[in-house]
């Protein structure tokens, strides 16, 4: 039996300059996958700069698995069009969690994660201790598409009785 470490709440904030897949716009939604888990946002109609502001929560058993993000254009009479994909590693976030940061002042930057071949970060991303929790704001550049970025925020949720970190 695999042991649950905790939950990773992913706040899908918005898409920026997404690809056009319909006549003048797109009807985008986001799918997040990690291992066998698959979650998705609602569809935002007619927008290449959608604001989802949705929380998706993954159960973390193996923090070495990448989180994969896919953006699609919803179509009614055909298969949904791909609008790019991205992936990122939660390893640095998990390492920061293991530091047991409870005594730090709010707003303390724990570590900075640089864009690399292992992630799709479009800019440096800081892991910050704020208001008693660890958060990381991420801007992902979509791959396999002409344009687009997705902005999101990670937050850890401890579960009583889980094996924790």
Secondary structure, 3 states (H helix, E strand, C coil): CCCCCEEEEEEEEEEECCCCCCCCCCEEEEEEEECCEEEECCCCCCECCCEEEEEEEEEECCCCCCEEEEEEECCCCCCCEEEEEEEECCHHHHHHHCCCCCCCCCCEEEEEECCCCCCCECCCEEEEEECCEEEEEEEEECECCCCCEEEEEEEEECCCCCCCC
